[in-house]
């Protein structure tokens, strides 16, 4: 499959998921393509997802071209600007910059920091047009500073604040639970132990 695909690279372009078409079948206004390139070059993001680009320019593309999905846009960008960017499966990256997952993770952290609190998955997707659940979850999983706060809510270590007393309090709770459970401590046991102790503190 790879050998076959490599042989056809100079003659066909990506036009859909698992689909290719001949270069002669591409119908796009160059001025529209230049607008897309201008957006890519001027955005402060180092990597731009094809889904996000297509979501942003979908109306214009459908009116002025036969580019009707983000994979096709990926193929057209590679056709017209083969040396301008580094192309991967999900996004293109400006040369000399980082990869897609890191870039998306940084954008998620930026949103959470601006909100100064956990953010719901749907709100993240609204602020990151075209980003799918899978792309979002992968970026969060691969970034050590991002984590799930509760169901469908995500947060960042950047907005957390811990004192040495807080760390010792949690450490002591873990030790106590492990002593009571033959060396075992789960996140649920730790959560309930900490919450119970905090409730007592607040009552007093």
N, C-alpha and C positions, 0 to 999 in steps of 0.2 A: 504493500500500500504506500509506504513512504517513497519507494523508488518511483512508483507510478505518479504520485503527487508531485515529486520533484521534477519529473520529466515534463509535466504539464504546466509548471509554474509560469513559464514565459508566455503561455498561450491562453490560460484561463485565470479568472479571478474568483474569489469567494463571493457568493451571491445569496447565501442562506445557510442555515445549519446543515453541514454536510453536503452542500450544493455549490457548484461552480458554474460559471457562464463564460462565454467568449468575450474578449475585450470589446469586440465590435458591438456587443449588445448593451454596453453601458451608455446611458443617455442622461447626461447631467450638465447643467449650466455651470460653466467655469466660474462665473461670478459668485454662485452659491457656494461652490467648493472653496473659493478664496475666503468667503465669510467664515466658513467652518475653520479653516486654517488660522485665520486671524484670531478667532476665539481661543483656539488651542494655544497659540503662541502668547496671547496676552493674559491668559488665566494664570494665577499665581500657583496653581497646582502643578506638580511635576509630572503627574500621570493623569490621563483622562480616559474614562471608560467609554467604550463604543455605545453602550446602552444609554449613558448620560448624554452623549453627543446626539444620538438619534432622537432621544426624547426632546431635547432642546430645539432641534432643527426639523423635526418630523413634518410639521405642516408645510414648511417651505420646500422640503425635499419631495414630498408627495405631489405638490403643485408643479414643480419644475423639473422633475426627474423620474426615472423608474426605480430609484433606490427606495425600497419599501420595508427594509428591516436593518437592524444594526450590524448584522454580519455583512450585508451588502455594502454598507458604509465603510466597514473595516476594509473590505476588498478594494473599494474605490480609492480610499486614502492611500493604501499600499501601492496602488497602481500609479497615482499621480505624484505621490511624495515618498518614494521608496527609501530615500536616504535621509529624510528630514527627521524621522523618529525611529524609536525601537518599538517594534510591534510584537505583542504577545497575544494570547488567546482572548483575554478580557479587555485589555486596554493598550493604549500606546503611551510611551514614555519619552519625554524630551531627553535627548542624548546627554549622557553624563550625570543623569539623575537616578533616583532609587527606583524600586519596583512597585508594581500595582498595589499589592496587599498592604505594604508599608504606607503608601500614599493615602489609601482609603482609611487605614487605621488612624493616621494623623488627622484626617478630616473629621472622623468620628470623635476623636479626643478634643478637637477644637470646638465642636458643637457642644459637647458635654461641659467643657470648661466655660463656655459662654453662658450656658444655662445654669451652671453652678449646681448641678444635681443630676440624678439619673434621668435618662431620656428613653422614651418608648420607641420600640422598633419602627412603628409606623411614622413617627415624627422624624426619625433619622432618614427614612426612605423619602419622605416628603422634601427634606432639605437636600437630599442627594438624588436628584431625578434620574430614573433609569436603573438605579442600583437594585439588584434582586436580593431576596432573602439569603440565597446561597453565597453571594458575593460579600454581603454584609457580615454574615456569620463567620465566614472564612477569615475576613480581615480582623474581626474581634478575637477569634481563636488564635491567630498568629501574632497578635500584639500583646506582650506581657503586661502592659499597663491597662488593658481593657478587660472587663469582666461583667458577667451577668449579675445585676443587682437583685432582681426578682423576675418573675415570669414576664418576658418580652421587654424588660427594662435593662438598660446597660449603663455602666458607669466607668469612670477612669480613676486610676490611682492618683492622678494629678489633683483631684479635688478632695482627696481624703486628708485628714489631719489626725495624727496620733502622737500622744505624748509617751514618754518612757513609762509613766504609770499605767497608761492604757495597755501598752505591750506587756507589762508585767502582769496585769490583771488577766489578760487573755491567756498568757503562759501558765499562770496558776490554775486557771479553769481547765485548760487542757490536761495538766498534770493530775488534777483531782479526778477528772472523768476517766482518764486512763488507769488510775489506781483502782477506781470502782468497777472498771469493766475489763480487767485482765489485759491491759495494754492497748485497748481499743478506744478510739474517739472519732465520731463522725461529725460532719458539719452541723447536722440537725441537733445532736446532743450538745455541742458547743453553743449553738445559737440559743437554745432554750435555757441553758445554764446561765449564760451571760445576760439574757433578757430578764430572767427571774431575779438575778442579783441587782441589776439596774433598777428594776421595779421597786425592790425593797429600799434601795438607796433614795430614790425619788420620794417614796412615801415618808421616809424619815427626814 
